[in-house]
């Protein structure tokens, strides 16, 4: 997917490009250098080291898949990954479900998929509309980043999907 700034195991490239996380007081955390044992144990719970641009490349592959091959999902696998599996919540005008690795939300804006993450000193969220083929990625390197995400993303989604 041309994600040249992404990896699971810490390496010199990651070290040069990786931002340090910051705690609640804004002080830098020590670098966390993952190794292959860490990835084997914890990789599914947030082991991807990536940039917003690289993660956007991954999302583009999800919303506009290329031909299936050894590196790209086929149509059936992608459809299963994005199928609602478990209902999480429902309110006036919206429903939220879990798919396979995705939060799937249905509202007056249509259906969007998203995924968030949190590690000490880092917060992130991504969201895309499959029908409008648009979305966003927000990554912070501060433990308080969720405050920014909570304030920024609802209006960003509203504007982005209304214009798309």
C-alpha positions as CSV (number, residue, x, y, z in Angstrom):
1,X,0.0,0.0,0.0
2,X,3.1,2.2,-0.2
3,X,3.1,2.7,3.6
4,X,6.8,3.3,3.8
5,X,6.6,5.0,7.2
6,X,4.9,2.1,9.0
7,X,6.1,-0.9,10.9
8,X,5.4,-3.2,13.8
9,X,8.9,-3.7,15.1
10,X,10.9,-0.7,16.2
11,X,13.7,0.1,13.7
12,X,16.0,3.1,12.9
13,X,13.5,4.5,10.4
14,X,10.7,4.4,13.1
15,X,13.1,6.0,15.5
16,X,13.8,8.9,13.2
17,X,10.1,9.5,12.3
18,X,8.3,8.7,15.5
19,X,7.1,11.4,17.8
20,X,7.4,11.0,21.5
21,X,4.2,10.7,23.4
22,X,3.5,13.2,26.2
23,X,1.8,12.6,29.6
24,X,-1.2,14.6,31.0
25,X,1.2,17.4,32.1
26,X,2.8,17.7,28.7
27,X,6.1,16.1,29.6
28,X,7.6,13.7,27.1
29,X,7.3,10.0,27.8
30,X,10.3,7.7,27.3
31,X,10.4,6.1,23.8
32,X,8.8,2.7,23.7
33,X,10.9,0.4,21.5
34,X,8.9,-2.6,20.5
35,X,10.5,-5.9,19.5
36,X,9.3,-9.0,17.8
37,X,8.2,-10.6,21.1
38,X,6.1,-7.6,22.0
39,X,4.5,-7.6,18.5
40,X,3.7,-11.3,18.8
41,X,2.0,-10.7,22.2
42,X,0.4,-7.3,21.9
43,X,0.4,-6.5,18.1
44,X,-3.4,-6.9,17.7
45,X,-3.9,-4.4,20.5
46,X,-2.2,-1.4,18.9
47,X,1.2,-2.5,17.6
48,X,1.2,-0.6,14.3
49,X,3.6,2.3,14.3
50,X,2.4,4.6,11.5
51,X,1.8,8.1,10.3
52,X,-1.5,9.8,9.5
53,X,-0.5,9.8,5.8
54,X,0.3,6.1,5.8
55,X,-2.8,5.2,7.6
56,X,-4.8,7.2,5.1
57,X,-3.3,5.1,2.4
58,X,-4.6,2.0,4.2
59,X,-8.0,3.5,4.4
60,X,-8.0,4.3,0.7
61,X,-7.5,0.6,0.1
62,X,-10.6,-0.1,2.2
63,X,-12.8,2.5,0.5
64,X,-11.5,2.0,-3.0
65,X,-10.0,-1.5,-3.2
66,X,-7.8,-2.5,-6.0
67,X,-7.7,-6.0,-7.5
68,X,-7.5,-8.9,-5.0
69,X,-4.0,-10.5,-4.8
70,X,-1.6,-11.6,-2.1
71,X,-1.6,-8.1,-0.6
72,X,-5.2,-6.9,-1.2
73,X,-8.4,-8.3,0.2
74,X,-10.9,-9.9,-2.1
75,X,-14.4,-8.5,-2.3
76,X,-15.9,-11.2,0.0
77,X,-13.3,-10.8,2.7
78,X,-13.7,-7.0,2.7
79,X,-17.5,-7.3,2.8
80,X,-17.2,-9.6,5.8
81,X,-14.8,-7.3,7.6
82,X,-17.2,-4.4,7.2
83,X,-20.4,-6.4,8.0
84,X,-22.1,-5.4,11.3
85,X,-21.4,-8.1,13.8
86,X,-22.6,-6.8,17.2
87,X,-24.9,-3.9,18.0
88,X,-23.3,-1.5,20.5
89,X,-25.8,1.3,21.0
90,X,-28.7,3.1,19.5
91,X,-30.1,6.5,20.0
92,X,-32.3,9.0,18.2
93,X,-31.1,9.0,14.6
94,X,-28.1,6.7,15.0
95,X,-27.0,3.1,15.6
96,X,-23.4,1.9,16.4
97,X,-22.1,-1.6,15.7
98,X,-18.9,-3.5,15.7
99,X,-17.6,-5.1,12.6
100,X,-14.3,-7.0,12.4
101,X,-12.0,-4.4,13.7
102,X,-14.2,-1.5,12.8
103,X,-16.8,0.7,14.6
104,X,-19.7,1.0,12.1
105,X,-22.1,4.0,12.7
106,X,-25.3,4.7,10.9
107,X,-26.9,8.1,11.1
108,X,-28.5,10.8,8.9
109,X,-25.0,11.3,7.4
110,X,-25.0,7.7,6.2
111,X,-22.8,4.8,7.2
112,X,-19.3,5.4,8.3
113,X,-16.6,3.1,9.6
114,X,-14.0,4.1,12.1
115,X,-11.2,2.9,14.3
116,X,-9.5,4.5,17.3
117,X,-6.5,3.8,19.3
118,X,-4.8,4.8,22.5
119,X,-1.3,4.0,23.9
120,X,0.4,5.9,26.7
121,X,0.9,9.4,25.3
122,X,-0.9,8.8,22.1
123,X,-4.5,9.1,20.9
124,X,-6.0,8.5,17.4
125,X,-9.1,8.1,15.5
126,X,-10.0,7.5,11.8
127,X,-13.3,7.6,10.1
128,X,-14.4,7.1,6.5
129,X,-17.6,7.0,4.5
130,X,-17.7,4.1,2.1
131,X,-20.4,5.6,-0.1
132,X,-18.9,9.1,-0.2
133,X,-15.3,7.8,-0.3
134,X,-14.0,10.4,2.0
135,X,-12.7,10.4,5.5
136,X,-10.1,11.6,8.0
137,X,-7.3,10.5,10.3
138,X,-6.4,12.4,13.5
139,X,-3.4,11.3,15.5
140,X,-2.0,13.1,18.6
141,X,1.1,12.6,20.6
142,X,-0.4,13.7,23.9
143,X,-2.3,11.8,26.6
144,X,-4.9,14.6,26.5
145,X,-5.4,14.1,22.8
146,X,-8.9,12.7,23.3
147,X,-10.0,16.1,24.3
148,X,-9.0,17.4,20.9
149,X,-10.5,14.4,19.1
150,X,-13.8,14.8,21.0
151,X,-14.1,18.5,20.1
152,X,-12.8,18.4,16.5
153,X,-14.1,15.2,15.0
154,X,-17.9,15.6,15.2
155,X,-17.8,19.0,13.3
156,X,-15.1,17.6,10.9
157,X,-17.3,14.6,10.1
158,X,-20.4,16.8,9.6
159,X,-18.6,19.1,7.2
160,X,-16.7,16.5,5.3
161,X,-19.6,14.2,4.7
162,X,-22.0,17.0,3.9
163,X,-19.7,18.3,1.2
164,X,-18.6,15.0,-0.2
